[in-house]
Structures are given as structure tokens and as C-alpha cells.
Amino acid sequence: MSTPDSTATKGAELRRLHTDPELLVVVNVWDAITATTVANIPGTKALATASHGIAASRGYPDGEVIPRDEMIAEVGLIARQTELPVTADLEAGYGDPGGTIARAIDVGIVGANLEDQLKPLSESVRAVEAAVAAAESAGVPFALNARTDAWVRGGDRDPKVILDDAIERGRAYLGAGATSFFVPGKLSEETIQALVAELGERNVNVIGVPGMPGTRRLGELGVARCSFGPWSQNVALTALATLAEDAYAGGGLPEGTRKLN
């Protein structure tokens, strides 16, 4: 069980990792065994949960359908598996971003994604402010990763309008106390460069999706953090599906399979 002192120490370390010159790479996990597996890989500096992965593993669709109590219990279970700092994907905060962040801190979480769902800017800024205030009240240095859905929900908007919207939101969220600004979506190098140029190096976080630059290049571009969201779960499920397909076709375990639990 985390103590207030250990939680604060982990929070300070997670904040430091976001400003370190080296890109922070977090491979998202969704339960105790995936947390333990990734935590034990050399080079792992922090863990990040994936809301989509947690929801799917418990039989829910993504999008705050899983009850908040279940989500908090699961991220707390993950935090108890490791001494590394853990940041949780808490979607839009379940209509109560301050209260949700406070509850997450109580179970050992020291960072969180908070998405804006492209709500009006003033409303989204208030959500960031509430989350920051909750962490300050708890006395925990907290890595709030304020997310914009500018690309995820961009639809057929002009790309220049999407970029301008994202930059405006990024400035507002960072100004409201967010540690970093998360921009999920399949972004070109030019878009990433524009975001970093306007918002500053080590302020922008992205997600690794098929077709995105690799982690080495993202670090060179000035990105603070790269996570993988539901894609890490898809990698695991692909391996499971491949085993089933091969076994049904007369094969067996693939060469190189490691016993990790």
C-alpha cells in the first residue's frame, strides 16, 4: 500500500520524467499481470494504464461505460504491483474530474490522462483546473496529461483548423497547470513539429499508432512522452489469436515464447 510520502516521491519522479531530455516511453497496461510484465522489462521507468484496455478486459466498451468505482479499483490494483510511478487514463473524469483525481491519488496513482472530448474550451479548462486543484490539495506532485480530441473527433474539419484548435487548447491547458498536453491521432512529422514549436519541447505527448514515427524520432522531434493506448492490448491479442490459428492448423507454441508469469 502506498504511503503519502511514497506517493509524493513517485509523483515527483513522474513529473521529472516528463521534462527529462530523453523521451518517456510508456507501454500501456490493463491488469495486474500486464503491469508486472512491463514493469520487469529493463528500461521501464513508469507505467500507464489504458482505459480502453481496462474496460475491454472487464466486458465494457470504451467511453466511461465502466463504472468509476471499477476503474479506480483496477488502476489501484495496477499501482500496487510496482514501485514505479503509475499514470492512469481516467477518460474525461466521469463528470467530476477533481473528485476522480482525488480518488486515484488515494489508491497510489500519480498521473492521469484527462480528455476534453472537444467540449467548449472554457469548460475543458475548468476540468483541468479542478484536477490540478485536487492534486495540490492532496499534496502530491501530479503529472496531469491534458488530452485534446481535436484529431480523434476532428471529422471533416480542415486540417489547419484542427491544428489551430489543438494549439489553442494546449496553451490553455498548460496555462491552467497541466504537466503536458496529449494529442492522440495519427500525426505527421510536420504536425508534431508544429505542435512542439508552438507549445514548447517536452510539453507534447503523442500515441504510437501504425504509421507514426518511431520512439527515437519522436524524441528527436522534442516530444515528451509516447504511449500506446489500446495498441499494446492489440499486440497481445494478436499473439493470442495467432497461437489459436496456428494450433488449429496443426502447429503449436511459436519459437521464442517466454514464460513471463
C-alpha positions in Angstrom: 0.0 0.0 0.0 1.4 3.4 -0.9 2.0 5.9 1.8 1.6 9.6 1.4 5.4 10.1 1.3 5.9 7.3 -1.3 3.1 8.6 -3.5 4.6 12.1 -3.4 8.0 10.7 -4.3 6.6 8.8 -7.2 4.7 11.8 -8.4 7.8 14.0 -8.3 9.6 11.3 -10.3 6.9 11.1 -12.9 6.9 14.9 -13.3 10.7 14.8 -13.8 10.4 12.1 -16.4 8.1 14.3 -18.5 10.7 17.1 -18.5 13.8 14.9 -18.9 15.6 15.4 -22.2 15.0 11.7 -23.1 11.6 10.7 -24.4 9.5 8.9 -21.8 8.1 5.7 -23.4 5.2 4.1 -21.5 3.7 0.8 -22.7 0.1 0.8 -21.6 -1.1 -2.0 -19.3 -4.6 -3.1 -18.2 -4.4 -5.5 -15.3 -2.0 -6.9 -12.7 -0.2 -9.4 -14.9 0.4 -6.9 -17.7 1.6 -4.4 -15.2 4.1 -6.8 -13.6 5.3 -8.0 -17.0 6.0 -4.5 -18.3 7.4 -3.2 -15.0 10.0 -6.1 -15.1 11.3 -5.1 -18.6 14.7 -3.3 -18.3 14.2 0.3 -19.4 10.7 0.7 -18.0 10.6 3.9 -16.0 6.8 4.3 -15.4 3.6 2.5 -16.2 0.5 3.9 -17.9 -3.0 2.3 -17.8 -5.2 2.3 -20.8 -8.9 3.0 -20.2 -9.9 1.1 -23.3 -7.9 -1.9 -22.3 -9.2 -2.0 -18.8 -12.8 -1.6 -20.0 -12.5 -4.3 -22.6 -10.9 -6.7 -20.2 -13.9 -6.3 -17.9 -16.5 -6.6 -20.6 -17.3 -2.9 -21.2 -17.0 -0.7 -24.2 -14.7 2.4 -24.0 -16.1 5.8 -23.1 -16.7 5.9 -19.3 -19.2 3.0 -19.5 -17.2 1.1 -16.9 -18.3 2.4 -13.5 -15.8 4.8 -11.9 -15.6 2.5 -8.8 -14.4 -0.3 -11.0 -11.9 1.8 -12.9 -10.4 3.2 -9.7 -10.2 -0.2 -8.2 -8.4 -1.6 -11.2 -5.9 1.3 -11.5 -5.2 0.9 -7.8 -4.6 -2.8 -8.2 -2.1 -2.0 -11.0 -0.3 0.6 -8.8 0.1 -2.0 -6.1 2.1 -4.3 -8.4 5.1 -2.0 -8.7 7.3 0.6 -7.1 7.3 2.6 -10.4 5.1 5.7 -10.8 1.8 4.9 -12.5 -0.3 7.2 -14.5 -3.9 6.3 -15.3 -6.2 7.0 -18.2 -9.3 8.4 -16.5 -11.0 9.5 -19.7 -12.9 12.8 -19.1 -13.1 12.4 -15.3 -16.5 10.9 -15.1 -18.2 14.3 -14.8 -16.2 15.0 -11.7 -12.5 15.5 -12.6 -11.4 16.8 -9.3 -13.1 14.0 -7.3 -11.9 11.4 -9.7 -8.3 12.6 -9.5 -8.5 12.7 -5.7 -9.7 9.1 -5.6 -7.0 8.0 -8.0 -4.3 9.6 -5.8 -5.8 7.7 -2.8 -5.0 4.4 -4.5 -1.5 5.3 -5.4 -1.9 6.9 -8.9 0.4 9.9 -9.6 -0.6 11.0 -13.0 -3.6 10.9 -15.3 -4.9 11.5 -18.8 -7.9 13.8 -18.8 -9.6 14.2 -22.2 -11.6 17.2 -23.4 -14.0 15.4 -25.8 -13.8 18.7 -27.7 -16.1 20.3 -25.2 -16.1 24.1 -25.1 -12.7 25.4 -24.2 -13.8 27.2 -21.1 -15.4 24.0 -19.7 -12.3 22.0 -20.6 -10.1 24.5 -18.8 -12.2 24.3 -15.7 -11.8 20.5 -15.7 -8.1 20.8 -15.9 -8.1 23.4 -13.1 -10.3 21.1 -10.9 -7.9 18.2 -11.5 -4.8 20.3 -10.6 -6.5 21.7 -7.5 -7.3 18.1 -6.3 -3.7 17.1 -6.6 -2.5 20.2 -4.9 -5.0 19.6 -2.1 -3.6 16.0 -1.7 -0.1 17.4 -1.5 1.1 15.2 -4.4 3.2 16.3 -7.4 0.9 15.0 -10.1 1.5 14.6 -13.8 -1.7 15.7 -15.4 -1.7 14.9 -19.1 -4.4 17.1 -20.6 -5.7 15.5 -23.7 -7.4 17.0 -26.7 -9.6 15.0 -29.0 -9.0 17.6 -31.8 -7.9 14.8 -34.2 -9.8 11.9 -32.8 -13.1 13.8 -33.2 -11.9 16.1 -35.9 -14.2 14.7 -38.6 -14.1 16.5 -41.9 -12.7 19.8 -40.4 -9.9 21.5 -42.3 -6.5 20.2 -41.0 -5.4 23.8 -40.4 -8.4 24.4 -38.3 -7.8 21.3 -36.3 -4.1 22.2 -35.7 -5.0 25.8 -34.6 -7.7 24.4 -32.3 -5.2 22.0 -30.8 -2.6 24.7 -30.2 -5.1 27.0 -28.6 -6.3 24.2 -26.3 -2.7 23.1 -25.5 -1.7 26.6 -24.4 -4.9 26.9 -22.3 -4.4 23.6 -20.6 -0.7 24.1 -19.9 -1.6 27.6 -18.6 -4.1 26.0 -16.3 -1.5 23.8 -14.7 -1.4 20.6 -16.8 2.1 19.0 -16.9 1.8 18.1 -20.5 -0.5 18.1 -23.5 -1.7 14.9 -25.1 -2.6 14.8 -28.8 -3.7 11.3 -29.8 -4.2 10.6 -33.5 -2.0 9.6 -36.5 0.1 12.7 -36.8 2.6 13.6 -39.4 6.1 14.7 -38.5 5.2 18.2 -39.8 2.2 18.3 -37.4 4.3 17.2 -34.5 6.9 19.8 -35.3 4.3 22.5 -35.4 2.8 21.5 -32.1 6.2 21.4 -30.4 7.2 24.7 -32.0 4.1 26.4 -30.6 3.9 24.7 -27.2 7.5 24.0 -26.4 9.8 21.0 -26.3 8.8 18.3 -23.7 5.3 19.6 -23.4 3.6 17.5 -26.1 2.7 13.8 -25.8 1.6 11.5 -28.6 0.3 8.0 -29.1 2.1 5.3 -31.1 -0.2 4.1 -33.8 0.6 2.3 -37.1 2.3 4.8 -39.4 3.6 7.1 -36.7 7.3 7.9 -36.3 9.2 5.5 -34.0 10.2 6.5 -30.5 13.8 7.5 -31.4 12.4 10.0 -34.0 9.8 11.3 -31.6 12.5 12.1 -29.1 14.4 14.0 -31.7 11.3 16.0 -32.5 11.0 17.2 -28.9 8.1 15.1 -27.8 7.9 14.5 -24.1 6.1 11.1 -24.0 4.9 8.4 -26.2 2.2 5.9 -25.0 0.4 3.1 -26.9 -3.1 3.2 -25.6 -5.2 0.2 -26.7 -2.5 -0.9 -29.2 -0.4 -2.7 -26.6 -3.5 -4.8 -25.8 -4.0 -5.4 -29.6 -0.4 -6.6 -29.8 -1.1 -9.1 -27.0 -4.4 -10.2 -28.5 -2.8 -10.6 -31.9 -0.3 -13.0 -30.4 -3.1 -15.0 -28.7 -5.1 -15.1 -31.9 -2.1 -16.3 -33.9 -1.5 -19.1 -31.3 -5.1 -20.3 -31.7 -4.9 -20.1 -35.5 -1.6 -22.0 -35.6 -2.7 -24.6 -33.1 -6.0 -25.3 -35.0 -3.9 -25.7 -38.2 -1.7 -28.3 -36.6 1.0 -26.2 -35.1 1.9 -25.3 -31.6 3.7 -22.6 -29.5 5.8 -20.2 -31.5 9.5 -20.4 -31.1 10.9 -17.8 -28.7 7.9 -17.8 -26.4 9.0 -16.7 -23.0 7.5 -17.8 -19.7 6.8 -14.4 -18.0 4.4 -15.5 -15.2 
